[in-house]
């Protein structure tokens, strides 16, 4: 029973992480579609408002 619960929690954590990454990617893509290509990482930060710490997950 405990192994099953840990496995379920691991799967839930993976699903939540995937949803988080998807939301970040969608925000970056939407901004790019509206205002054109990004010129730098700083440009992404300024235009999306996302903190730098979110980028290492998608790079």
N, C-alpha and C positions, 0 to 999 in steps of 0.2 A: 504494500500500500504506500509506503513512504517513497519508494523508487518511482512509483507511478505519479505521485504528486510532484516530485522534483522534475520529472520529465515534462509534465504538464506546465509547470512554472517556467522551465527553460523554453518551451515552445511559445508560451505567452510572451516572454521577454523578447524572443526573436521576432515575433509578429509585431510587437510594439515598436521595436527598433526599425523594422522594415517600414512601418507606417510613418515614423518620424523622418526617415530618409526620403521617403516618397514626398512628404509635405515640403521638405527643403528643396528637392529637385523641382517640384511643381512651381514653387515660388520663383526660383531662378529662371525657369523656362518661360513662365508667364511674363516676367519683367523683360526678358530678352525679346519676346515676340512683340511686346508693346513699344519698346524703345530702341531696339537694335542690338547688335553684338556688343559684348563686353570687351573692354580694352585691357583690363587687369583684374586681379583679385580685389584690389581696393575698390575698383569700379563696381564689382558685384556687391561688396559690402555696403557701399554708399547707396546703391540703387535698390537693394532688397531690404536693407536694415538688419540682415542676419549677422550675428557675431562671427568672428573668424573661427572660433572653435567648432562651428558647424561644418566647415568646409572639409576638414580632414576626413570626415565620414564619407564624403562622396568623391574625393579625388582618387 
